[in-house]
Amino acid sequence: MQAEVCRSFSHPKRIELLNLLEGGEKSVGELVEAMEAKGLWKSPGGKTPDATLYASILRDLRKGKDARFKKAAPGKFALNR
C-alpha cells in the first residue's frame, strides 16, 4: 500500500499539479493550461483535458478528509492541508 501511494505521488504530472496548487487556488482550465505549457499534457484527438482533470479532482474529493484537493471557490480548487 505505501509503495503504491509513493508511486502515485512520484509521477511528474501529479507533482506538477501539486506544485501549481501550492501557489493558491486555480481553476481546472488554469491547471491544464500551465501543464500544457510545460509539456506535461497533450490533448489527443479531440479529448477535453479540462473535463478529464475535473473528473479526476472530483473523484479525489470523494475521499473526504483524505482528499488531496478541496473546493476553494466556485470553479476553483486548492490543496487540502
VMD Tcl script that draws the C-alpha trace (Angstrom):
set ca {
  {0.00 0.00 0.00}
  {2.72 2.50 0.98}
  {4.69 1.77 -2.20}
  {1.56 2.38 -4.28}
  {0.98 5.75 -2.61}
  {4.63 6.78 -3.12}
  {4.48 5.71 -6.77}
  {1.32 7.71 -7.41}
  {2.81 10.86 -5.90}
  {6.09 10.47 -7.78}
  {4.53 10.80 -11.25}
  {5.73 14.08 -12.86}
  {2.18 15.22 -13.77}
  {0.94 14.74 -10.21}
  {3.95 16.50 -8.73}
  {3.49 19.44 -11.09}
  {-0.23 19.62 -10.32}
  {0.51 19.79 -6.60}
  {3.25 22.39 -7.21}
  {0.84 24.55 -9.21}
  {-1.68 24.49 -6.39}
  {0.99 25.45 -3.85}
  {0.68 28.97 -5.29}
  {-3.01 29.16 -4.36}
  {-6.36 28.22 -5.78}
  {-6.69 27.62 -9.51}
  {-9.40 26.58 -11.94}
  {-9.09 23.34 -13.90}
  {-8.54 25.37 -17.07}
  {-5.63 27.24 -15.46}
  {-4.08 23.96 -14.29}
  {-4.37 22.32 -17.73}
  {-3.02 25.44 -19.46}
  {0.03 25.54 -17.16}
  {0.66 21.81 -17.62}
  {0.35 22.11 -21.41}
  {2.87 24.98 -21.37}
  {5.35 22.72 -19.56}
  {4.75 19.86 -21.99}
  {3.10 17.65 -19.37}
  {-0.31 17.49 -21.02}
  {-1.21 16.79 -24.61}
  {-4.82 16.55 -25.74}
  {-5.03 13.72 -28.27}
  {-7.75 13.67 -30.92}
  {-10.42 15.98 -29.56}
  {-10.45 14.75 -25.97}
  {-11.04 17.51 -23.46}
  {-8.25 17.75 -20.88}
  {-10.31 20.11 -18.70}
  {-13.07 17.51 -18.30}
  {-10.56 14.73 -17.66}
  {-8.75 16.65 -14.91}
  {-12.02 17.93 -13.42}
  {-13.36 14.35 -13.18}
  {-10.11 13.23 -11.54}
  {-10.26 16.01 -8.95}
  {-13.92 15.23 -8.21}
  {-13.02 11.56 -7.64}
  {-10.35 12.70 -5.20}
  {-12.81 15.00 -3.37}
  {-14.99 11.97 -2.58}
  {-12.24 10.76 -0.22}
  {-13.37 13.40 2.26}
  {-10.72 14.42 4.77}
  {-8.14 12.22 2.99}
  {-8.55 14.09 -0.32}
  {-5.50 15.91 -1.74}
  {-7.69 18.72 -3.10}
  {-10.50 20.89 -1.80}
  {-13.02 23.13 -3.49}
  {-11.83 26.65 -2.67}
  {-14.47 28.67 -4.54}
  {-16.92 28.05 -7.38}
  {-14.78 26.54 -10.15}
  {-11.55 26.79 -8.13}
  {-9.55 24.12 -6.33}
  {-6.71 24.23 -3.80}
  {-4.57 21.81 -1.84}
  {-6.31 20.23 1.13}
  {-3.91 20.87 4.01}
}
mol new
graphics top color blue
foreach p $ca { graphics top sphere $p radius 0.5 }
foreach p [lrange $ca 0 end-1] q [lrange $ca 1 end] { graphics top cylinder $p $q radius 0.2 }
display resetview
